[in-house]
Amino acid sequence: MIARIIAFCLQQRLMAIGMTLAVAVSGIIAFEKLPVQAFPDVQNVFVQVVTQYPGQAPEEVEKLVTLPIEREMNGLPHLLNMRSVSIFGLSVVTLTFDDDAEDYFSRQQVLERLHNADIPDEVKPQLGPLSTGVGEIYRYVIDAKHLPLTEQRALQDWVIEPKLRTVQGVADVISYGGGVKEYKVLVKPDRLKNYQLDLNQVYAAIAANNTNTGGGYIEDGDEALVVRGVGLLKSADEIGDIVVASHDGVPVRVKDIAEIAVGPQPRTGIVAMNQRDDIVEGIVLLIKGRDAVEVVNGVKDKIAELNQFGLPPGVKITPIYDRTELVGHTVHTVEHNMIEGAALILVILLVFLRRFLAALLVTLIIPLSLLFAFILVDAGGVSANLISLGAIDFGIIVDSAVVLVEAVMVQITLDLQRKADMRHLRQSLLNTATEMGRPILFSKAIIIIAFLPIFTFQRVEAKIFSPMAYTLSFALVASMLFSLTFVPAMLTYLLGPNIGERHNPLVHAMERHYRRLLEWVLRHAKIVFTAAVAALVLSFMTVRLIGTEFMPKLDEGNIWLTITLPTPVSLTTAKDIERRVRAKLETFSEAKMVLTQLGRPEDGTDPKGFNNLEALIDLNPKSTWRYHSKDELVQAMDKALAVYPGLMTNFSQVIQDNVEEAISGVKGEIAIKVFGSDLKTLQDQADQITQILASIRGATDVAAEQQAGLAQAIVEIDRAKISRYGINVTDVERVMEIGMGGKAASQFLEGERRFDITLRYQENARNSIASLENLLVSSPDGLKIPLAQLATIKVNQGASRISREDNMRRIAIKCNLIDRDQGSFVAEAQQKVAAQVALPPGYHIVWSGQFENQQRAMKRLAIIVPISLGLIFVLLFWAFMSVRNALLIVMNVPFAMIGGLLILLATGINLSVSAAVGFIALFGIAVQNGVILVSQLNKLRREGQSLHDAIVNGSVSRLRPVVMTALMAMLGLLPAALSTSVGSETAKPFAVVIIGGLATATVLTLTLLPALYRYFSEADEP
């Protein structure tokens, strides 16, 4: 089969070259439309159910909303995990599904179940946007200093947001800050009492006096006139003119008993930036799976259009965060590493082959293989990101072409010495290419099988590394195809002196010294084997000295700081603290921009309270910093904020923070979850664990969720007292709801805009416990009874946040690390927590976060890697039809780990899943080099050479291709290993492991393997 393919390409070389060009053009087209991400989307299919229940305490939200929704969601197809948060006025239930689930089907299933949830009639659950933790792609603020904040927010809600949501790929636009405009009817209790009215009457009057209706049509001559009844309110004054009742024959209007004003709704969140204390911000979310760059460009076009003619004079939209900048930086890093790697490979080829055209032909395999891979990546919907593109080793891609071209050069040189004609040279090319075809095919198959463990990853690790394995496998298949088709066809144009070998002093010197070394090794084989085994054992012993982690952090060029304030803090006090924190952060010259978010947006998509302060710190280029690293800058900022007591900080990055919270529900690298039923017990256990973690070296930002401490004014209605007046519980609670919390009686229409008309008591009648006690409740016979006579009012502390997971209450403790690896930290923490924390019956602890992902990935590798090696052994047996040869080559694999482990120890890089994937690739390369060498030794044996001569001559003849392939694989990844650019952190462990591993693996392949071959081969016949 291989011989026929190669023969066809030699006979129809124009066809082979034309098909290659067609593939290249198709690859360019595929690459142009390929969505490139900075970081892979690691989140499973998930659906958020967001339910606002204004004015309700967390306990009521949990009982009346969260629990009924959770009960209905149990048993959903593919449901993997369910967690929820209940806070003041808001419930958010997050449902995570397994890898087999589909987004729209899962959302449909949730919607169907929601109809059956037994929740209050006035509550309307909504699904969160179809986005993910990496979906936040663009942020902007509105510059309009001459406009009130409520008008700026109205522009955001009714002009900017609808326009941006028309961009294909935008899932949602979150509006934050400024205050939502409303028409306020601020009732004066004394006036209400004087006119013998109650809030329900005022509420009903407003609702009944703001409607339009239709009266069908009437015929007027030849025309049909549509009858319209127009009664909508047109101004705030008209609200005041609404008649509530008649008192002694005189109409009592709303303005007689209340003040009419226009202003913001009670604030749930405030945004500030640099010197601006209160601004309006918009956050654009990406639909899952869409191209961030394409969507952001569409958003920018719409914003440019709005800035030009869509907004009032003096109003401008200013961007503050743009995902394409990070994508651009990471793509630049990948491109830079690729170009440098390809250039180094070309230099190696020129040094060893000393033929420019031959070196250029081999180098062409790199772009051709990548373009072929892009076609399959695009067709298969595989993610193209920093990891999947940055981990491609060009040396592995071109080694097949190197081996083929080198073998052809050797054979053509011999033919030229014999004065062979062109026909004979063509036949030699065919014979050599056919002879090398089988080892090339098997070597590539072996490397692809070596990646089998990566294809079996699950959940987070699968989404990170599977695209890399697919992309590299596609490129390897392409390199094999082009090496057996395009390369032979192009070589027909170079047959003759252009492809013949030149005298190469470097290669000859290497071969001379290597021959001498090999003779010594064969005489002292036992010593060499013992030394290799000793080195292997020592390298395994260093594993304990190497730290472990899930993934190295991707530097996004920003800091996302979350500060947790004391739970009962008011919005006014929290805002005062925010000003001081922002001012302190602005003193750092490394900070280009500081944006803060206090509380949460009004749509409920981010369940936070007034005690939650978040800061986005955009950073200047590192070359301008006073600190050597980002960790030092973070520590300096943390120290500067330590002057404010009671603040708990968590330093992260925009994408990292969103992903961590989306995956585990906790903002932190390490998350410890305590499950139980009683909130106080959970808080006590969490505080105890927090103290233990804080005492362990490397721990930073250690904090437990504060689920208690929310100050509450509890009104306990006395049923006996209300029964005397014929009053129902709902009568009392409705007065509290409208008078204290406020309730929208109707909506005011301003053109296309809608604003609530909200009824509540004026400020001085609802801002104290005394005001609450003096609330008047109407009885059926017209009496006005103060609330204090109907209920007991007391101030107490209740739950501020109730977190649940898998149908149980839980509390989480989060922790980040500085200057310590995750593996050793968690091991020490688990030991100390188990020894010092005694959990009550029915309570248990779960360790989560990135550590959980790393443990799951490593356990799977421990199972799948041996299976993969077994498949490689089978493939080797099939290639050589010899158990001995297959076993000899597989024995080379463990020794390849020596250099990888030592270089991790030397560089201080932790053993992450990225490094483990590097070891997997290293195994494939080591086996491939073994195949190249053993194939040549077997060939010489078949030609009749003695065992000793075959070992020496075969090893020396394969020295150049083995060294070349190893050097190219190492140097191809050298730029990635040395890079310090944005986004280089994720590929560095992968590259470093392969470089260090190949350094020792190549030496052992060229020394230990020939020495062992003597014991695994048939002895010479006497």
N, C-alpha and C positions, 0 to 999 in steps of 0.2 A: 504494500500500500504506500509506504513512505517512498520507495524507489519510484513508483509510478508518478507520484505527485511531483517529485523533484525532476524526473525526466520530462514531464509535461512543461514545467516551468522553464527548463533549459531549451526545449524545442519552441515554446511559445512565450518567449521572454517578454515581448511587448505586451501580451495579454496579462502576464503576471505583474508587470510594472504598472499597467493601466489600472488593474484592479486595486493595486496598492494605493495609487493616487486617488481612486474613487473612495476608498476607505478613509484616506486622509481628509478629503473634502467633507465627507459625511461626519467625521470626527470633529472638524472645526465647527460645522453647523451645530452639532450636539453640544459642544462646549459653550458656544455663544448663548444658548438658551438654558444652560445648566444652572440651576439655583445653587449658589455657593453660600454656605453658612460659616459664621465664625466658629461656632461650637455646635455639635450635633444636638438635636432635640431629644433629650433623654427621658422625657416624661411619657408614661403610659397613657393610653386613652383614659380621659377622666371627664367627669361632668360635675359641675357645681350647681347646687340648688340654693339660690339666694332669696331669703324671705325677710322682708322688713316688717317689723311689728312695733311701730313707734310708741315710745313711752313706757314699754314693758321692761321689767327687770329681767336679768339673765335667767333666774329661776322659772319665771313664767314663760319666757321664750323657749326654754328647754322642754318644759312640760307640755305646752300647748302647740308648739310648732316642730321643734327638732325631733322629739321622740316619735310623734306620729309619722313624720316623713321617713325616719330611719326604719320604723317597722314595715312600712310599705316597700322600701327599697331592698330589704333582705331577700336573697334568692334571685336577684337579677342575673341574667345570663352573663357569664364571664366576669362577674364581680369579684375583685381581688381584695379590696380594702375599702372600708367606709369610715370616715372620720367627720367630726362636726365641731363647730364652735358656736356657742350661744353667748352673746353679749347684750348690753343694753340696747333694746330695739332692733336686734338683728340676729338672724340664724343663717349660718352657711354650712351646708352639708356637702362634702366632697366625696365623690364616688370614683374609685380607681379600678380600672378593668385590666384584664390580662392581655398578652400580646396578640391573642386571636380576635380580640374585639374590634369593631369598626365604629368610628366616631359617630356618624349620623344614626346608625342603628341603636347605639347605646343611648344617645340623647332621646330618640323616639321612645325607647323602653322606659326611660325615666319619666318622660312627659305622661305616658299612659298610666304609670303607677301614681303620679302626683294627683290625678283626678280622684283617686280612692283614699287619699290621705285625710284623716279626720282632724282638720285644722279649723280655726275660727273663720267665719264667712268673710270677714273683712280683710283677711290675709290672702295675698296673692303671690305665691312663689313664682320665681322666674329662674330660667337657666342662665348661668354665667356664659360669657362669650366663648366661642370655639377657638380658644387660643391655648398657649402653654406657658411654662416658666420662662422660655426664651422668646416669648412673643412680644415683649415690650421693645419696640423698634424705634420709637421717635417720641420726643418730648418737646413741648414748646410753651412759651408764655405769651400773654397779650400785653403789649405796650400801648397804653392809652391813659396817660396821666391826667387828662382833662375829663375823663369819664368816671362816674362813681363805680365802685367795684361791682354793685349789683347789675349795672348796665353792661359792664365788661363780661360778667358771667352770662348775662342774657345773650350777648353776641356769641359767646362760646357755645351755649346750649342750642340756640335757634338758627345760627348762621354758619359758624365754622364747623361744628361737629357734623351736621347733616351733609355738608359739602365734602368733608373728608371721608365720610362713610360711603360715598359713592365710588371711591377708589377700589378697584377690584383687589381683593386680598386683605382688606382692612376688616378685622373682626369686630372692633368696637373702638370708640374714643372715650376715654375716661376723663370726665371734667372734675377738676379739683380746685377748691379755694374760691374766694370772691364772695360767696354767699348767694344762694338762690333767691331771686326776687319773689316777693309775695305782697299782697294787699292785706294789711293788718287791721282788724277790727278789735281795738283794745277797750274792753268793757270796763266801766267804772262801777264797782260793786255798790257804792252808796246810791248812785243814780238808779241802778237796777232795783234796789230795795225801795227807793222812794216811789217808783212807778209800779211796784208790786209785780215785777217781771222776773223771769228766770232765764238762764242761758239757753235752755232748749227753745224758748220762744224766739229769741234773737236768731239762733241757728236756723230754725225753720223759716223765719221771715226772709233771711238772706237767700236760702236755697230756693224759695218760692218766687223770688223776684229777679231771676237772672236766666231767663229762658227765651228761646225763639220757638215758634211752632208753625205748622202749615195748615191751611184750611181748604185744601183741594184747589179747585179752579171754578171760575164763573165765566159765562159767555157774555161778552160785551160787544154787541154787533157781530162783526166778522172775526173778532179776536177772542182768544181764550186767556183770561187773566188768572195767573197763579196767585193764590191768597197766602200772604205771609204775615204771621204775627211776630213783630220785632220787639223783644223785651230785654235784650241783653244789655248789661251795664256798659256804659261808654266812658266813664271817668270815676275817679275816687269820690267825687262829690255826689254822684248818683247813688253810691253805696250808702252814704250818709242820709240820703233822702228816703230810703226804704222805710216803710211804716211797719212797726213791730206790733203795736196795739193802739187802742184808743183809751185815754184816761180822762174821765169827766167830759167826754165829747171832743177832746183835743187829741189829734193823732200824735203818738209818740214815735219819733223817728230814730233810726240808728244813731245819728249824730247827737241826739239828745242824751244818750246813755253811754256813748263810746267815742273814742278818738279814732279817726281814720288816718292811717299812715301807709307809706310804701317803704319797704326795707327788706333786709335779708331774713330768710328763715333762721331759726336757731342753728348756729353753726355746729357741724360735726367735724370740720377740719379746716385748717388754715395753712396756706403755702406762702413761703417767703424766699427771697433770693437776694444774696449779697446785701445791698443797702435798702432793698425794698421790703417793707414789713408785711405786706399783704398783697398777693397777686393771684391771677387766674392762670392755671396750668392745664394743659391738655396732654394726655398720654395715649398714643396710638398703639393698638394691639394688632398683631398679625394673625390671620387665620392659619391654623395649624397646617404645615406642609407647604405653604406658599414661599415664594422667593422674596426674602427680606429686602434685597437690593432693589428689585423691580418695584415692589410695593412702596418702599421709601421714596423712590424717584417719582412715583405717581403722587404720593402725598406732597412732595416738594413742589410739583407742578401746580397742584391745587392751591397750595399756600401762596405761591407766587401770583397766581390768578386772583386770589382773595386780596393779597396786599396791593395789587394793582388797581382793581376796580370793584372788589366785593365787600369792602369794609368802609365805614364812615371815615372822613378825613381825620388824620392824626392817629389812626388806629393801625397797629402793625403786629404781625405774628413773628416772634423771634424764636428760632430753634435753640434748645439747650442740650439735647442729647440726640445723637444720630447713629443708629446701628451700623450704617454703611462705613463709618469711620473705622470702627473695629474690624469689620469685614475687609476693608481696604488695607489696614495694617497687617492683618493675618495673611491675606492673599499676597501682599508684598513680601512678607517673610517667607512664605512657601515658594514664590517665584524666585526670590533671591537665592534660597537654598538649592532649588532645582538647577538654576543656571550655573551656580558655582559647582555643584556636584557633577553636572554634565561636562563642564570645562575640565575638571580634575580627571574625569574618566577619559576624555579625549587626550589629555596629556599622558596618562598612563599608556594608552594605546599607541601613541606616537613613540614613546620611549621603548616599548617592548616590540612593537611591530615594525617601526621605522619605515612605514609606508603611509603617507598622508591619505591617499584615496581609500586604502583598506580601513584605516582608523576612522575616516569620515563615514564610510559605509556602515561600520558597526555602530557608530554614534547615532546614525539616522534611525536606528531601531528604537531609540528612546522616545522621540516625538511620535513616531508611528504607533508604538505600543500604547502610549498615553491616549492618542486620538481614538484608537480602537476601543480602549477601555471606556472613554467618555461616551461612546455610542451605546455600550451595554449599560453603563451607569444611568444614562438618560432613559433608555428603554425600560430598565428595571426599576426606576424610581428610587435608586440608591442615593443616599445623602452624600453630597460633596462638601466637605468641610476641612478645617485645618488638620484634623487627625488623619482623615482618609487620604488626603492629598500629600500632606507633609511627611507621611511615613513611607512613601514609595521609594524604594532603594533602586536607583538606576543600575547599580552594579549587578543586582540580581536579574534585572531585565535584559541586559546586553550580554550576559555570560554565554548564552547559547550561541549567539552570533560570533563571539570571541573564539570559542572553542572551534567552531566550524571554519572560520576564516584562518585561524592559526594552522589548523590541520591542512587546509587547502594550500596555504603558502608553503608549508613544509613539502608537500607532495609535488607541487608545481616546480619548486626549486630543484628537486631530484630529477624531474622530467626534463627540465631545461638543461641540466648537466648532461643528460643523455641525448640532447639534441632532438627531443620529441617534437612532432608537428602539432598543428592546432587541433586536428581531429583527436589525437592522443590526449592532448591537454583537456579537451572537453570531456573525454571519457574518464580521465583521472578526476576531474571535478565531480562528475556524476558518482563515481565509485566512492570518493571520499565523503561527499555530502550524504550519500546513502548509508555509508558505514557509521557516520556520526549521528544520523537521524535517530536511531533507536536510543542511544544514551541521552540525547537531548530531550526526546519525548519522555523518557522515564524520569530524568532529573527534574523536569518541570512538574510532572505529575506528583513527584515526591514532595516538592515544596508546597504545592497546593494542598496535598493531603496533610502536610504539617500544620496548615491553617485550620484543619477540621475543628480543633477545640474552640476556636474563635467563633465559628458558625453555630456552635451549640450554646453560646452565652445566652443569658436570659435578662430581661428587663433593662436596667440602666446600662450595664456593661455591654449588652448586645447592641444597644442603640449607639454606643460610643465606638465600639471596635468592629462590629460586623461590616459597616461600610468600608473600612480600611481593608479588611480581608477580601471583600468582594472586588474592590477596585484593584488591589494588587494581584489577585487571581486573574482578573480580566486582562491586566497588563502582561502577566506571565504567559497566558494562553496566546495573546497577540504576539509576544516576542518569539514564542516557539513557532507559530505559523509563519511569521515574516522571515525567521531564520531558515526555514525549510523551503520557502518560496521566493520571496523578494531577494534575499541575499544571494542564493545561487544564480538567479537570473541576472543580477547586477555584476556578479563575478565573471560572467561570460564576456563582459566588455573589458575586463581587466586582465584576462588571461595573457600570459607572456611575461616579459621582464617587469611589467608594472606591479605584478603580484608576487614576484619572486622575493625570497628573503635576502636582506642585506646583512653584511657582517655586523653583528651587534656585540661589541665588547662587554657590555653589561650582562647580557644573557649568558655569553660564554663564560664569563667570570663566575656568575652565579652557578651555572651548571658544574663548573670545575670544582668549586668549593663544596657544592651540595653532594657531588659524587664522593668526595673525600669524607664528608660527614656521614653519608649513608653507609659507606663501607664500615666506618667505626660503629655505627648504630647496629648494623647486622652482626657485628662481632660481639657486641655487648647488649643484646636485645633484652635480656632479663633485667639488667641495670636500668635501661631506658623505661621498660614497662613498670618496674617498681617505683621509679621516680615519678612517672606520670600518675600512677595510682596514689602515691603520697601527696602529690600536688592536688589531685582531685579531692582527697579526704580533707586536706587543709582548707581548700576553698569552701567545702561544705561546712566546715567548722566556723567559717567567718559569717555564715548566714545569720547567726544570732547577733552579730555586731551590726548588721544592716537593718535599718528601719523599714517599716512597711506602711503603706498607705494605699488608698483606692486610686486616686489620680493626682498628679501634681496640679497646682492651681494655675489656671490660665490668667495672666495679667491682662485685665481689660482696660487699664489706663485710668481707672477711677476708684473711688472708695464709696461704699454704701454703708453708712453708719446708722445703726438702730439704737436708740436710747430709750430705756424703759424708766419712766418716772414713777414715783409712789402712786399706788392705785387710786386713792381717793382724790387726786389732784383735780382742781377745777380747770376749765379751759383758760380762764384769765391768768391763773398762776402758771399753767403750763406754757402759755405764750410768753410770759416774762422770762421763764427759764430758757425757752427757745431763743429769744433775742441774745441772751448772754452766751449760749452755746455757739450760735452763729457768729457772733463777734469774735469769740475765741478762735474758732476755726479759720476765720478770715485773716488772722495774724500770721498764718503759715504761708510763706511765699510759694510753696509747692502747689497750693490750691489756686486753680484758675477761676473756679466758680463754686459757690456753695449755695445749694438749694435745699430748703427744709420743708418737710411735710408733717404737720401736727394733726393727730386724729386720723380720720378716714374720709374718703369721698362719700357724697350723698347717695350714690347708687348701691352702696353696701357690698361691693365686690371685694373690699379689703377689710376684714373684720378686726378693727382696731378701736381703741378707746382714746380718751384725751391724754392718757399717760403714755402714749406711743409717739415718739418723735423720730423721724427718719431724715437723714441728710445725704444728699448726693453731692460728692466732692469731686469735681472734674480736675484732673491734675495736669500741671505743666510738663513739658518733656523732661525726662530724667536727667538730662545733661545740665539742667538748671537747679537741680535739687541740692540741698545742704546735707542730705542723708544718703548713705550708700545703698540702701535697699528700701523697699516698700514696707517691710516689717519694722524697720527702724522708725520710719515716718509714722506708722500706725501706733507704735509704742509711745512716741513723742506726743501724738495727739491725745492718746489715752491718758497720759500723765498730765497734760494740760487741762483736761476736763475733770481730773480727779479732785480739783479744788471745789467742785460743786458736789456736796454730799447727797447720797441717796440716788445717784444716777447709775444705772446698769447699762454698760455699752456692749455692742456687738459690731465688730468691724468686718465687712465683707465687700462684695462687688455687686454690681447691678444684676448680671446674669446669674452669678453664683448664688446670690441671696434668693432670687426667685426660684431657681432650680431646687435648692436645698429645702425651701419651704414647701414647694410643690410635691417633692418626693416623699419627705418624712413628716411634713406639717410643722417642722421646727426649723428655726433659723440658726444653723450651726453645723459644723463639721461632724460633731459627735452629739447624738441625741439619746438621752436616757428617759424612757417612759415608764411611769409607775401607774399601774391600773388598780382600781378599787372603786368603792361606792361613796364613801364619805369625803366631802371636800376638805374638811379640816384635817383629817388623817392624811390625805394625799399631800396637802401643803406641808404638814410636819415632816413627812418622809422625804419630800423633795428638798426641803431646807437642809435636812441632815445630809443628804447625798451631795448637795451643793457645797457644803463645808468640806466634805471629803475630797471632792474633785478639785476645789480651789487650792488644796494643800499639796497637790501632785505637781511635780516639775513639768513645765511646758504648757500648763493649762492657762487659758486666758478667756475673758468674756464669759466666765461661768455664771449662769443665772438660771433660776427656776421660774416657770410661769407663775405670775401672781394671780391666783384664782379667787382670792378672798380680799377683803379690805374695801369694797365699794360701799361708801356711806349711803344709807337708805333711810328715808323717812317712811316708816311703815304705818299704814292706816289699817287698824284692825276694826272692822265694822261690827258693832254690837247688834246682833239680830233681835234681841229682846227690845232694845230701844227703838230701832227703826220700825218694828212691828206695831208699836204703840201709835205711831203716826201714819201707819199704812204705807210706808215707804219701802221700796224694794232695794236690794243690793245694787242692781244696775242703775237705779236713779242716783244713788250716791256716787258710784264710780263714773257715771257719765259727767257729772258736775266736775269731778276731779280731772277727768280726761280733757274736757273742753276748757275749763277755767285755768288749770295749771299747765297742762301740756300743749293745749291748742289743737284745734281740729278744723280742717278745711270744709267750709260750708258750701262753697261753689268755686268756680274758676272764672277768672277775668280774662277775656280775649282781647289781645292787642294785635290785630291783624292775624298773622299766622302763629303768634306766640300765645301761650297759655300760662297763667300764673294763678296760684291758689289764693282764695279769699279766706283767710284764716281768722278764726274767732278764739279769743282768750282774754283773760283779765289783763289789765294794764300792769306794768312792771312792778310798781310798789305794792300791788295787791296779791302778788304771787311769788315773792322772792324771800320768804321767811316761813318758819314753822307757824308763827302767829297767823300769817296770811292763810296758811292751809287750814288752821283751826277755825278761821272765820268764814270759810266757804259756806255759802247759803244753799241749803237743799230744800226744794219746794215739796210740800206734802200735798196729797190730793185735795185737801180743803183749803189750800192757799197759804198755809203757814210757811214761814221761812226759818228753818232751823239751822243754826251753825253746825258745822261738821263735828266740832269738839263735843257736842251733846249726843252725837250718834255713833262715835267711834273713839277708840283709844289711839293716840298718835305717839309714836316713840321713835327715837333715832337709834339705829343699829347698823352693824356692818353685815353685808351679805356678799354673795358671790359677784365678782367683777367679770368673770369669764369662766364658762364651763366647757371644757374640752372633752370630747368623747371619741373613741375609736373602737370599731368592731363591737358596737352595742354596749360598751362599758365606759364609765368615766375614767379619765386619765389626766395626769399632769406630766409635763415634760421639763427636763433640765437640759439646757444646751451648753455646748462648750466648743471653743475653738482652740487651736494649737499654734504655738510659736516655738521654733527650734526643737521640735520633737516630732517623731513619727507617730502615726495613728496606732499601729499595731502594738508597740510596747506600752504606749499610754493606756490603751483600753485594757490590756492584760493586767497592768498594775491597778487600774481603777476598778476593774471587776473583782479582783482579789480583795481590795480594801472595802469595797461596798458590801461584798458578801460577808466579810468578817465583822463589820461594824453596824450594819443595818439589819434589824430584825423586823420583818414585815408581818403585819397581822394576818390572820387567816383570811383567804379570799383576795389577797393583794399579790401582785407579781410585777417583776421588772423586765423590760425588753430593751436591749441595746440596739440603737438604730442609727440612721445617718449614713455617711459615706463608709464607715466601718462595716456596716451590714452588707453593703454592696461588694466591698472587697472580700469579705469572708465567703459570700456566695460564689463569687467568681473563682476564688482559689480552690474551693471545694469541688467545683465542677471541673477545673483544670486537673485536679488530682485524679479524677476518674477518666477524663477524656484523653489526656495526653498519653497514658499507656496504651489506650485503644488506638490512638493515632500512630504510635510507634509500631504497634502490631500490624496495622495496615501497611505502613511503610516497609516492614519486614516482608510481608506477602508480596508487595510490588517488587521489592528487590529480588526475591526468590523467582518471581516471574521473569524478571529481566535477565538474571544470570542462570536460572534453573539450577541453583546451588544453595543449599542451606548454609554452607560454610561461608560463602561470599556474602550472603545477606547478613549473617550474624556478624561477620567482621566489620561491615560498614555500619551496622546499627551500634556496635560497640564504640564507634567514634563519637556518638551523640553525647554521652555524659561528659566526655573530656572537653567538649565545646563549651561547657558551662564554666570552666575554670576562669577564663579571662573575663567573662561577663560578670561573675560574682566579684572578682577582684577589682574591676574597674568601678563597680557600684560602691564598694567599700572605700576605694581611693578618692572618688569624687564626692562622697557624701550623699549620693542620690538614693532615695528610698526605693525599696522593691515594691513597685506599684503594679497594677494590672497592665499598664503601658510597658513596663519593663518585662513582665511575664510574656507579653505578646512578642517582645523582642527576642526572648529566648526561644519561643516557638519558631520564629523565622530563622533564627540561628541554627536550630536543629536541621531544618530543611536544607540550608546552605551547606552545612557540614556533611550531610548525607550526599548531597550533589557532588561535592569535591571528592568524596570517597568513591562515588560511581565513576567519575572521570578517571581516577587513578587505577582502580581495580579493573576497569574495562581494558585499559592499555596493557596491564600486566597479563591479563588473561589472553589477550590477542598475541602477545609475544610468546606466551607459553604454547599457544596453538601453532605458532610458526616454527616451533621446535627449539626455542632457546631454553637453556637450563634454568632451573628455578632461581639461582643466584643472579645470573645474567639478566633474566627477565625482570627481576625486582629492581636491579640497579639501572638497567637501560630504560625500562618502562617508566620508572620514577623520574629519572633525569629528563626523559623526553616530555613528560607531562608537567615538569616544573614550571615552565613558562605559563601555560594556561591556568594551572592551579593558583600560582602567585598573582597572575593578572586578575582572575575572577575575584580572589580574596581582596586584593588592593582596590579594585573597582567597587566592590560592595562596601568596603570600609570608607574609602574616600568619597563615594557617592553620598554617604550619610554624615560625613565630617562637618559640612556647613550646618546641618541641623543640630549636631551635637555641640557645636561651639557657639551657635547663635544666641544672642541675648535680646533679640527684637521681640515686639509684642506678639504673643501667641506661640513663642518658641518652646515654652515650658512643657507642653503636652507631648511633643515628638522627641524631646531630649532623652528620656530614659530608654525609649525604643532604640534610638540611634546609638547611644553609648553602649548598650548591652551588645549589639551586633558588632560594633567596632572592637570592643575588648574581647568578646568571644572569638571572633575570627582571627585575632592576632595569635591566640594560643591554639585554636582549632587548626589553623593552617600549618603551624609548626608541627603539631602532633599528626596531622594527616600525612605530612611529608616524611615523618620519621617513625612514629609508632606504628602507623598502618602498614608500611612496607615490612617492618620487623615482624609484625604479627601475621602478615600474609604467608610467610614461610610455614607457619604452624597451621594455617587454614587451607593450604593448597596441597595438591597431590605431590608427593616427593618424586624426584627424578628416578627414572627407571635405571637399574644398575647396568 
